[in-house]
Structure formats: structure tokens, C-alpha cells
């Protein structure tokens, strides 16, 4: 017989990561739209988009060690900083 207690953390992790990826997709889309149309909200969109690596790292710290979470945050941040430079098209 399966114990629900054992599966809850797995489902919670799955749902949390899925939500974070969804947020990342949305904020990336908002960034692209704001950059292409030179919208006045670009700075606030960038600021929110750059919070995503920290949000992922918080979740990863619960399941992995701090070193792995920090490295993921660093790599993801570097990727987003590179994306941000696309604004200068």
C-alpha cells in the first residue's frame, strides 16, 4: 500500500518547479514584448525576470546542497544577463 506522506514532497517539488518554469516563460515573454515595443515597464520586467534564478535556487536548496543550488542560480543568472543584452538590438 502506498503511503501518501511519501509522495507529497515529490508532487510538491514537481508543482513548484513547474510553476517557476511557467513564471519564467511568462516574464521572458513580457521582456521580449517590452523590449521590442520599447514599453516603459521594461525595467520592472527585467527586475522581476532576474529574480527567477533566486526563486529556483530556494527550491533546489531544499532537495540538494547549497553548492548545487548556488551553481544553478549562477548559471541561470548568467543566461538571463545575456538575454538582457538583446535589449540593445
MIGURO-65378 format. One record per atom (N, C-alpha, C, O): x, y, z; residue in three letters; residue number from 1. Coordinates in Angstrom, 2 decimals, always signed. Layout:
- X; Y; Z; ALA; NUM
...
This chain:
- +0.84; -1.19; +0.00; UNK; 1
- +0.00; +0.00; +0.00; UNK; 1
- +0.88; +1.25; +0.00; UNK; 1
- +1.83; +1.35; +0.77; UNK; 1
- +0.55; +2.18; -0.86; UNK; 2
- +1.32; +3.41; -0.93; UNK; 2
- +0.96; +4.34; +0.23; UNK; 2
- -0.19; +4.41; +0.66; UNK; 2
- +1.95; +5.02; +0.70; UNK; 3
- +1.70; +6.00; +1.75; UNK; 3
- +1.71; +7.39; +1.13; UNK; 3
- +2.69; +7.78; +0.49; UNK; 3
- +0.65; +8.11; +1.31; UNK; 4
- +0.53; +9.44; +0.71; UNK; 4
- +1.61; +10.38; +1.21; UNK; 4
- +2.06; +11.26; +0.48; UNK; 4
- +2.03; +10.19; +2.44; UNK; 5
- +3.04; +11.08; +3.01; UNK; 5
- +4.33; +11.06; +2.21; UNK; 5
- +4.99; +12.09; +2.07; UNK; 5
- +4.69; +9.91; +1.69; UNK; 6
- +5.95; +9.79; +0.97; UNK; 6
- +5.90; +10.49; -0.38; UNK; 6
- +6.93; +10.96; -0.87; UNK; 6
- +4.76; +10.56; -0.98; UNK; 7
- +4.65; +11.14; -2.31; UNK; 7
- +4.38; +12.64; -2.31; UNK; 7
- +4.61; +13.31; -3.31; UNK; 7
- +3.88; +13.15; -1.21; UNK; 8
- +3.56; +14.57; -1.17; UNK; 8
- +4.76; +15.46; -1.49; UNK; 8
- +4.63; +16.37; -2.31; UNK; 8
- +5.93; +15.23; -0.88; UNK; 9
- +7.07; +16.09; -1.21; UNK; 9
- +7.47; +16.03; -2.69; UNK; 9
- +7.89; +17.03; -3.26; UNK; 9
- +7.33; +14.86; -3.30; UNK; 10
- +7.67; +14.71; -4.71; UNK; 10
- +6.70; +15.52; -5.57; UNK; 10
- +7.13; +16.23; -6.48; UNK; 10
- +5.42; +15.42; -5.28; UNK; 11
- +4.43; +16.18; -6.04; UNK; 11
- +4.59; +17.68; -5.79; UNK; 11
- +4.43; +18.49; -6.71; UNK; 11
- +4.89; +18.04; -4.56; UNK; 12
- +5.08; +19.46; -4.22; UNK; 12
- +6.27; +20.02; -5.00; UNK; 12
- +6.20; +21.11; -5.56; UNK; 12
- +7.36; +19.28; -5.03; UNK; 13
- +8.53; +19.71; -5.79; UNK; 13
- +8.18; +19.85; -7.26; UNK; 13
- +8.53; +20.85; -7.89; UNK; 13
- +7.50; +18.87; -7.81; UNK; 14
- +7.09; +18.91; -9.22; UNK; 14
- +6.24; +20.14; -9.50; UNK; 14
- +6.48; +20.86; -10.47; UNK; 14
- +5.26; +20.38; -8.66; UNK; 15
- +4.37; +21.53; -8.86; UNK; 15
- +5.11; +22.85; -8.71; UNK; 15
- +4.88; +23.78; -9.49; UNK; 15
- +5.99; +22.94; -7.73; UNK; 16
- +6.74; +24.18; -7.51; UNK; 16
- +7.66; +24.49; -8.69; UNK; 16
- +7.73; +25.64; -9.14; UNK; 16
- +8.35; +23.49; -9.17; UNK; 17
- +9.26; +23.71; -10.30; UNK; 17
- +8.47; +24.03; -11.57; UNK; 17
- +8.86; +24.89; -12.36; UNK; 17
- +7.36; +23.35; -11.73; UNK; 18
- +6.51; +23.65; -12.89; UNK; 18
- +6.01; +25.09; -12.85; UNK; 18
- +5.98; +25.77; -13.88; UNK; 18
- +5.61; +25.55; -11.68; UNK; 19
- +5.16; +26.94; -11.52; UNK; 19
- +6.30; +27.92; -11.81; UNK; 19
- +6.09; +28.94; -12.46; UNK; 19
- +7.49; +27.62; -11.33; UNK; 20
- +8.63; +28.51; -11.58; UNK; 20
- +8.96; +28.58; -13.07; UNK; 20
- +9.27; +29.65; -13.58; UNK; 20
- +8.90; +27.45; -13.76; UNK; 21
- +9.16; +27.48; -15.20; UNK; 21
- +8.08; +28.28; -15.93; UNK; 21
- +8.37; +29.02; -16.87; UNK; 21
- +6.85; +28.12; -15.50; UNK; 22
- +5.77; +28.90; -16.09; UNK; 22
- +6.01; +30.39; -15.89; UNK; 22
- +5.87; +31.18; -16.83; UNK; 22
- +6.38; +30.77; -14.68; UNK; 23
- +6.68; +32.18; -14.41; UNK; 23
- +7.85; +32.66; -15.25; UNK; 23
- +7.84; +33.79; -15.75; UNK; 23
- +8.85; +31.81; -15.41; UNK; 24
- +10.00; +32.21; -16.22; UNK; 24
- +9.60; +32.45; -17.67; UNK; 24
- +10.03; +33.41; -18.30; UNK; 24
- +8.76; +31.56; -18.20; UNK; 25
- +8.28; +31.72; -19.57; UNK; 25
- +7.49; +33.02; -19.70; UNK; 25
- +7.68; +33.78; -20.66; UNK; 25
- +6.61; +33.28; -18.75; UNK; 26
- +5.79; +34.50; -18.82; UNK; 26
- +6.64; +35.76; -18.73; UNK; 26
- +6.46; +36.68; -19.53; UNK; 26
- +7.57; +35.81; -17.77; UNK; 27
- +8.40; +37.01; -17.62; UNK; 27
- +9.36; +37.19; -18.79; UNK; 27
- +9.69; +38.32; -19.14; UNK; 27
- +9.80; +36.09; -19.38; UNK; 28
- +10.63; +36.20; -20.59; UNK; 28
- +9.80; +36.76; -21.73; UNK; 28
- +10.28; +37.60; -22.50; UNK; 28
- +8.58; +36.31; -21.84; UNK; 29
- +7.68; +36.84; -22.88; UNK; 29
- +7.42; +38.33; -22.66; UNK; 29
- +7.46; +39.12; -23.60; UNK; 29
- +7.15; +38.70; -21.42; UNK; 30
- +6.92; +40.11; -21.11; UNK; 30
- +8.15; +40.95; -21.46; UNK; 30
- +8.03; +42.06; -21.96; UNK; 30
- +9.33; +40.40; -21.19; UNK; 31
- +10.57; +41.10; -21.52; UNK; 31
- +10.69; +41.31; -23.02; UNK; 31
- +11.01; +42.42; -23.47; UNK; 31
- +10.45; +40.27; -23.80; UNK; 32
- +10.57; +40.38; -25.25; UNK; 32
- +9.61; +41.42; -25.80; UNK; 32
- +9.98; +42.24; -26.63; UNK; 32
- +8.37; +41.38; -25.33; UNK; 33
- +7.37; +42.35; -25.79; UNK; 33
- +7.77; +43.77; -25.39; UNK; 33
- +7.69; +44.69; -26.20; UNK; 33
- +8.19; +43.94; -24.14; UNK; 34
- +8.58; +45.27; -23.66; UNK; 34
- +9.80; +45.79; -24.41; UNK; 34
- +9.88; +46.98; -24.71; UNK; 34
- +10.76; +44.91; -24.71; UNK; 35
- +11.96; +45.33; -25.44; UNK; 35
- +11.65; +45.68; -26.88; UNK; 35
- +12.14; +46.69; -27.39; UNK; 35
- +10.84; +44.88; -27.54; UNK; 36
- +10.53; +45.13; -28.95; UNK; 36
- +9.74; +46.42; -29.13; UNK; 36
- +10.00; +47.19; -30.05; UNK; 36
- +8.79; +46.66; -28.24; UNK; 37
- +7.93; +47.84; -28.38; UNK; 37
- +8.37; +49.02; -27.51; UNK; 37
- +7.64; +50.00; -27.39; UNK; 37
- +9.55; +48.92; -26.91; UNK; 38
- +10.09; +49.99; -26.06; UNK; 38
- +9.07; +50.46; -25.03; UNK; 38
- +8.85; +51.66; -24.87; UNK; 38
- +8.47; +49.52; -24.33; UNK; 39
- +7.46; +49.86; -23.34; UNK; 39
- +8.12; +50.42; -22.08; UNK; 39
- +9.25; +50.07; -21.76; UNK; 39
- +7.41; +51.27; -21.37; UNK; 40
- +8.00; +51.90; -20.18; UNK; 40
- +8.20; +50.95; -18.99; UNK; 40
- +8.87; +51.30; -18.02; UNK; 40
- +7.62; +49.77; -19.06; UNK; 41
- +7.75; +48.83; -17.94; UNK; 41
- +8.99; +47.95; -18.02; UNK; 41
- +9.14; +47.03; -17.22; UNK; 41
- +9.86; +48.21; -18.97; UNK; 42
- +10.99; +47.31; -19.23; UNK; 42
- +11.86; +47.09; -17.99; UNK; 42
- +12.29; +45.96; -17.74; UNK; 42
- +12.13; +48.13; -17.22; UNK; 43
- +13.00; +47.97; -16.05; UNK; 43
- +12.36; +47.09; -14.98; UNK; 43
- +13.04; +46.25; -14.37; UNK; 43
- +11.08; +47.26; -14.75; UNK; 44
- +10.42; +46.42; -13.74; UNK; 44
- +10.31; +44.97; -14.23; UNK; 44
- +10.39; +44.04; -13.43; UNK; 44
- +10.12; +44.78; -15.52; UNK; 45
- +10.07; +43.43; -16.08; UNK; 45
- +11.43; +42.76; -15.95; UNK; 45
- +11.52; +41.59; -15.57; UNK; 45
- +12.49; +43.48; -16.26; UNK; 46
- +13.85; +42.94; -16.12; UNK; 46
- +14.13; +42.59; -14.66; UNK; 46
- +14.66; +41.52; -14.36; UNK; 46
- +13.76; +43.49; -13.78; UNK; 47
- +14.00; +43.26; -12.35; UNK; 47
- +13.30; +41.97; -11.89; UNK; 47
- +13.88; +41.19; -11.15; UNK; 47
- +12.08; +41.76; -12.32; UNK; 48
- +11.33; +40.57; -11.92; UNK; 48
- +11.90; +39.32; -12.59; UNK; 48
- +12.01; +38.27; -11.95; UNK; 48
- +12.26; +39.43; -13.85; UNK; 49
- +12.83; +38.29; -14.56; UNK; 49
- +14.13; +37.83; -13.90; UNK; 49
- +14.39; +36.63; -13.82; UNK; 49
- +14.93; +38.76; -13.43; UNK; 50
- +16.20; +38.42; -12.82; UNK; 50
- +16.05; +37.84; -11.41; UNK; 50
- +17.04; +37.40; -10.82; UNK; 50
- +14.85; +37.84; -10.88; UNK; 51
- +14.58; +37.18; -9.59; UNK; 51
- +14.37; +35.68; -9.74; UNK; 51
- +14.47; +34.93; -8.76; UNK; 51
- +14.10; +35.23; -10.95; UNK; 52
- +13.80; +33.82; -11.18; UNK; 52
- +14.91; +32.87; -10.74; UNK; 52
- +14.61; +31.86; -10.11; UNK; 52
- +16.18; +33.15; -11.04; UNK; 53
- +17.23; +32.22; -10.58; UNK; 53
- +17.25; +32.05; -9.06; UNK; 53
- +17.46; +30.94; -8.56; UNK; 53
- +17.02; +33.12; -8.35; UNK; 54
- +16.98; +33.04; -6.89; UNK; 54
- +15.81; +32.18; -6.42; UNK; 54
- +15.94; +31.40; -5.47; UNK; 54
- +14.67; +32.31; -7.09; UNK; 55
- +13.50; +31.50; -6.73; UNK; 55
- +13.76; +30.01; -6.95; UNK; 55
- +13.39; +29.18; -6.12; UNK; 55
- +14.41; +29.68; -8.07; UNK; 56
- +14.76; +28.28; -8.33; UNK; 56
- +15.76; +27.78; -7.29; UNK; 56
- +15.62; +26.66; -6.79; UNK; 56
- +16.74; +28.58; -6.97; UNK; 57
- +17.76; +28.16; -6.01; UNK; 57
- +17.16; +27.87; -4.64; UNK; 57
- +17.60; +26.95; -3.95; UNK; 57
- +16.15; +28.63; -4.24; UNK; 58
- +15.49; +28.38; -2.95; UNK; 58
- +14.89; +26.97; -2.91; UNK; 58
- +14.99; +26.27; -1.91; UNK; 58
- +14.26; +26.58; -4.01; UNK; 59
- +13.66; +25.25; -4.06; UNK; 59
- +14.74; +24.17; -4.09; UNK; 59
- +14.63; +23.16; -3.40; UNK; 59
- +15.76; +24.39; -4.89; UNK; 60
- +16.83; +23.39; -5.01; UNK; 60
- +17.57; +23.19; -3.70; UNK; 60
- +18.03; +22.09; -3.41; UNK; 60
- +17.68; +24.24; -2.89; UNK; 61
- +18.35; +24.11; -1.59; UNK; 61
- +17.64; +23.12; -0.68; UNK; 61
- +18.28; +22.48; +0.15; UNK; 61
- +16.34; +22.99; -0.83; UNK; 62
- +15.57; +22.06; -0.01; UNK; 62
- +15.89; +20.60; -0.34; UNK; 62
- +15.78; +19.73; +0.52; UNK; 62
- +16.29; +20.34; -1.59; UNK; 63
- +16.49; +18.96; -2.03; UNK; 63
- +17.93; +18.63; -2.37; UNK; 63
- +18.33; +17.47; -2.37; UNK; 63
- +18.72; +19.65; -2.66; UNK; 64
- +20.13; +19.46; -2.97; UNK; 64
- +20.94; +20.30; -1.99; UNK; 64
- +20.37; +20.98; -1.14; UNK; 64
- +22.22; +20.26; -2.12; UNK; 65
- +23.02; +21.07; -1.21; UNK; 65
- +23.14; +22.51; -1.71; UNK; 65
- +22.75; +22.83; -2.83; UNK; 65
- +23.68; +23.35; -0.87; UNK; 66
- +23.79; +24.77; -1.18; UNK; 66
- +24.69; +25.01; -2.39; UNK; 66
- +24.45; +25.94; -3.17; UNK; 66
- +25.71; +24.20; -2.54; UNK; 67
- +26.65; +24.36; -3.66; UNK; 67
- +25.94; +24.18; -5.00; UNK; 67
- +26.14; +24.97; -5.93; UNK; 67
- +25.12; +23.15; -5.11; UNK; 68
- +24.38; +22.89; -6.35; UNK; 68
- +23.37; +24.01; -6.62; UNK; 68
- +23.26; +24.49; -7.74; UNK; 68
- +22.66; +24.42; -5.59; UNK; 69
- +21.67; +25.50; -5.75; UNK; 69
- +22.35; +26.79; -6.18; UNK; 69
- +21.85; +27.49; -7.07; UNK; 69
- +23.48; +27.10; -5.56; UNK; 70
- +24.22; +28.33; -5.89; UNK; 70
- +24.72; +28.28; -7.33; UNK; 70
- +24.66; +29.27; -8.05; UNK; 70
- +25.22; +27.12; -7.75; UNK; 71
- +25.74; +26.97; -9.12; UNK; 71
- +24.61; +27.12; -10.14; UNK; 71
- +24.79; +27.77; -11.17; UNK; 71
- +23.47; +26.52; -9.87; UNK; 72
- +22.33; +26.66; -10.78; UNK; 72
- +21.93; +28.13; -10.87; UNK; 72
- +21.70; +28.65; -11.96; UNK; 72
- +21.86; +28.79; -9.72; UNK; 73
- +21.48; +30.21; -9.70; UNK; 73
- +22.48; +31.05; -10.52; UNK; 73
- +22.09; +31.95; -11.26; UNK; 73
- +23.74; +30.74; -10.37; UNK; 74
- +24.78; +31.46; -11.11; UNK; 74
- +24.65; +31.25; -12.62; UNK; 74
- +24.70; +32.21; -13.38; UNK; 74
- +24.48; +30.01; -13.04; UNK; 75
- +24.35; +29.71; -14.47; UNK; 75
- +23.08; +30.33; -15.07; UNK; 75
- +23.11; +30.89; -16.16; UNK; 75
- +21.99; +30.22; -14.34; UNK; 76
- +20.73; +30.77; -14.81; UNK; 76
- +20.80; +32.30; -14.88; UNK; 76
- +20.30; +32.90; -15.83; UNK; 76
- +21.42; +32.91; -13.88; UNK; 77
- +21.59; +34.38; -13.88; UNK; 77
- +22.43; +34.82; -15.07; UNK; 77
- +22.10; +35.80; -15.75; UNK; 77
- +23.53; +34.11; -15.32; UNK; 78
- +24.37; +34.46; -16.47; UNK; 78
- +23.60; +34.36; -17.77; UNK; 78
- +23.74; +35.22; -18.64; UNK; 78
- +22.80; +33.33; -17.91; UNK; 79
- +21.97; +33.19; -19.10; UNK; 79
- +21.02; +34.39; -19.25; UNK; 79
- +20.90; +34.96; -20.33; UNK; 79
- +20.36; +34.76; -18.16; UNK; 80
- +19.41; +35.87; -18.23; UNK; 80
- +20.10; +37.20; -18.48; UNK; 80
- +19.54; +38.06; -19.16; UNK; 80
- +21.29; +37.38; -17.95; UNK; 81
- +22.02; +38.63; -18.23; UNK; 81
- +22.38; +38.70; -19.70; UNK; 81
- +22.35; +39.78; -20.30; UNK; 81
- +22.71; +37.56; -20.30; UNK; 82
- +22.97; +37.54; -21.74; UNK; 82
- +21.71; +37.85; -22.53; UNK; 82
- +21.77; +38.57; -23.53; UNK; 82
- +20.59; +37.33; -22.10; UNK; 83
- +19.32; +37.62; -22.77; UNK; 83
- +19.01; +39.11; -22.65; UNK; 83
- +18.52; +39.72; -23.59; UNK; 83
- +19.29; +39.67; -21.50; UNK; 84
- +19.01; +41.10; -21.27; UNK; 84
- +19.77; +41.97; -22.26; UNK; 84
- +19.28; +43.03; -22.64; UNK; 84
- +20.95; +41.55; -22.68; UNK; 85
- +21.72; +42.35; -23.63; UNK; 85
- +21.05; +42.40; -25.00; UNK; 85
- +21.38; +43.26; -25.83; UNK; 85
- +20.11; +41.50; -25.24; UNK; 86
- +19.38; +41.54; -26.51; UNK; 86
- +18.55; +42.81; -26.61; UNK; 86
- +18.13; +43.20; -27.70; UNK; 86
- +18.31; +43.45; -25.49; UNK; 87
- +17.51; +44.67; -25.50; UNK; 87
- +18.16; +45.76; -26.34; UNK; 87
- +17.48; +46.68; -26.77; UNK; 87
- +19.46; +45.67; -26.57; UNK; 88
- +20.17; +46.70; -27.29; UNK; 88
- +20.11; +46.54; -28.80; UNK; 88
- +20.87; +47.18; -29.52; UNK; 88
- +19.22; +45.69; -29.30; UNK; 89
- +19.09; +45.48; -30.74; UNK; 89
- +19.02; +46.79; -31.45; UNK; 89
- +18.91; +46.83; -32.67; UNK; 89
